[in-house]
Structures are given as structure tokens and as C-alpha cells.
Amino acid sequence: MVTEFQERADALREGIFAACTRVGRSIDTVRTIVVTKTHPVEALQMVLDAGFVNIGESRVQEIVQKAPLLTGKRVVHMVGHLQTNKVAKVVPLVDWIQSLDSERLLRKVEAQCSATGKTLDALVQVNTSGEDTKSGCRLEEALELCEKVAAASGVRFRGLMTIGPLDAGESETRRAFAALRNVGEKCRHLTETLELSMGMSSDFEWAIEEGATMIRIGSLLLGARPNP
């Protein structure tokens, strides 16, 4: 499994390098968040041992189960939809929340950070495709929410996150990524270094070309998800 993982990791790095080269960027400007949804803790540890520091989880239950068992340097990202009633469980175990999508959720996170003395990095999730099944604030609401995150205590506004449209072609996917980049330009003054988290296994090269600084990669590195 380790050899297969290494081959996949090499292919991913080649793809990142190719996309960066096409738009004149350095490969160092892109961070890979390895999304380990439903994969066992042994797979997460293998990822960390291979030098991938950033781990992304979509479900609070999995963070609670896996995070305490990991060893070595790691940065844990909550990348899935976060319900307000689960904030207290997740805040002590993560370093980033990439899915802040409402003021209500922000206030819950802010209160929990205040209660625990922790400071979290946060991205505002934006629904750039307008799909009803997607989480995220609307494009027209994004700037106001970003300003509220930037003014909150215990939460550092770091940028924006989006999920590309499902089963869409290149032009539609790029439009969604470009929309996030455009909102980001309006928010750039709110943070020292603006992060744009967009692009997954099937569309990460397009995302990089549209300005992604974080890509969220699962199946491309770890293969098909096992049944939970």
C-alpha cells in the first residue's frame, strides 16, 4: 500500500507542478489538504509519515475518533459542514475550520474558542455554484460574513473555501473557482495572506490555474473510500 501511495503522491506532485507552471506560479504556493473521510487511522498516519502535514476531515465523529491517535506533526482541518451543536467537540481537535458559512456558526465557534482559550484559523465557505445541495453562504453575502469573521475574537480570518459544481465541465467549474477568487480580492485587506481553498481530486489543476492556494485531495491519493 505504501508503494502505491508513493506513486500516487508523485503523480499528484507532477500535476500540481504542471498546473503551476502553466500559470507562472511556484509549487510552494499550493498546499495539499489530504481528505481522509472514512479511511482508517492507519491511513492517516501513513499520510503524515509521508510528509503530508495537512489532514482534512468532513465528519466531526471521525475527527473525535482519529485525531487523538495520530502522532507526529500535523495540522487538522475541518472541511465538511459543521453543525452548531457539534462545535464544542471539534474546536479542541482542529487547527482550521474551512466551512464557516453563517454568522450563527461563527458565534458558536467564537464562544467555544473564548471558553477554551484557543485561536482557530478559519475560511468562509461560499456556495459559488448556487446548488441547493451545497453548503456555504451566497456570493452576495460573502464579504459581509468575512468582515464579521475578521472582527471576531479567537478566530483568525484566513480566506475562502468552495466546492466546485458536481458533474460539471471545465468551463462551469472554472467559473465557480473564478467567482471565489473575485470575492477573495474584495476580502484581501482583511488578512495578511489570503487563502483560497478550492479544487479536489478531479479538478485541482483547474483550481490551481484559477488561484487556489489549498487543494483538498482524497481519492487521488488514498483510492476509493472504504464504506464507513
N, C-alpha and C positions, 0 to 999 in steps of 0.2 A: 504493500500500500504506500510505503514511504517513497519508493522509486516512482510509482505512478503519480503521486502528489508532486514530486520534484519536477517531473516532466510537464505537468500542468502549470506549475508555478513558472517554469521557464517560458512556456508558451504565453502566459499572461504578461510577463515582463516584456516579451517581444512585442505583444500587441500594444502595450502602453507606450513603449519606445516608438513604435511606428506612428501611433496617433500623435504623440508629442512632436515628433519630427515633422509631420505634415503641416503643423501649425506653428512651428518655431518655438516650442516650449521645451523646458528641461524636464526630464523624467522625475526629477526631485520635487516638482511642483504638484505631483499627484500622489495621494495616499490611498492605499488599498485597505478597505474595511472588509475583513473576511466574515461573511454572514454564515453562522453555524446552526441555523434553525433545524431542530430535530436530530442533529448529529450528536453522537455521544461525547462525553468529556474527553475521552482519549483522542478523538479527532481534533478537538480544540487545543489540547496540549501539543499535538503534533504540529499544528499550525504555528503555535508560539515558538516551539523548538526550532522551526524552520526560519524564524526571523520575522514573521508577520506579527507585529505588536498589537495591531488594532483588531479587536473582535467585536462583531455586531450580533445582537440577538433581537428577535422580534417579539418574544413572549416573556413576560415577567417570570412565569413559573420556571422557565428554563434558566433564566439568569440566577434565580434563587437556588436552583439545584446545582448548577455547574460552577458558577463564579468562585465559591469558596474552595473548590477542589483544584483550582489551577495554580501552577507555580511559575515563577519567572516574571519578567517584565511584561506588562500587558496594559492596554487601555480598552475599557469596555464601553461600548456604545449601545444605547437603546435605540433601535432603528424602527421598531414597529409601533403601531398605535398604542398609546398609553392611556388607560382608563384612570380617572381621578382617584378611584378607590384603591388603586394599587401603587400610588406614588410612594407611600411610606415604605413599601417593600423594596422598591427598585432604587431609590435615591442612595442608600448606603453602599450599593454594589456596583454602581456605574460611574463613569467619568464624564460621559457625554449623553445628552438626550437629543436625538436628531428629529424628534417628532412632536415638538411643541406646536400645537395647531389652534389654540384658543386661549383667551385670557383666563378663563376658568382653570384650565390645566396649569397655566403659568403660575397662578396664585397658589395652587396646591403645592407645586414644586418649590416655589419661593418660601412658603411656610415651613415645609419639611427641611429645606436647606438651613433656614434660620434656627429650627429646633435642634438640628444636629451639628451646626457649625461647619457645614460643608459648602463648598462652592462648585457648581457644575458648569461645564461648557454646554451651550445649547444652540441648536439650529431650529429655525422656524420652518415647519413643513408647509409647503404650498401645493395646492391641487392645480397644477398647470394645465391639465388635460380636460378639466371640467367633468370628469366621470363621476357619477353619483356613488360608485362603489369605492372611491378613493377617499382616504383621509386627507386632511390638510385644509388650511384656510384658503379662501378665494384670493385670486390675484389682486383684486382691488382692496382687499383687507390686509395684505401682507405688510406693507410699510408701517401701518399703524401698530400692528402686533409686534413687529421688530422693534419699534421705538419703546414699546412697553417692556419688552424683554430687556432691552439695553438699560432701562431705568430701574429694573428690579434688583433686589439685593440677594446675594447668594447664587445668582445665575449670571453667567457671562454670555452675552450675545456674541456668537461667532459667525453666523451666516444663515444659509438657507438650504433646504433639502426638498427634493421632489422625486416622484416615481414616474417614469415615462409611461405613456399610454400603452395599455395592453394590446398585444397583437396588431400593432401599428407598423407602418412602413417607415423608411428613413426620414422622409420629409416631415411627417407628422410628429415623429419622435424628436427630431431636431427643433421643431417649433416649440415644443414643450420645454426643452432644455434652454433654448434661447430666451424664452419668456422668464425663466428663473434668473438667468444672467442679467436680464434687463431690470428686474426687481432688485437684484443684488447691487446694481450700480446706484440705485436710489438709496440703498442702505449702507453703502461703503463707509460713510462717515461715522457710523455707529460702532465700528470695531477696527482694531489696528490692522488685522489681516482677515479679509473676508473669505469664508469657506463656502463652496458650492458643492453639496453632496448630491450627485446625480449620476445615473448610469449603473447598470447591473451587468450580469454575465453576457446578455445578448446585445447590449447596446453601449457598452462602456467606451468604445473607441469614438463613437459619435459624441458622447458626453464630454470626453476629453477635448475634442475639437471645438466644442461649444463652450468650454471654460471650466469644466469640473475640476475641483481640487481634491475631491474624495470620490472614489467609486466603491460600490458595495457589491462584492463578488462572493457568490456561493457555489453554485453547481459547477462553474468553470474550474474551480479549484478542488472541490470536495466530491464532485459527482452528484448523482441523483440523491435527493433527500430520502433517508430511511423513513418508514412510517413511524409516527410518534407513538 
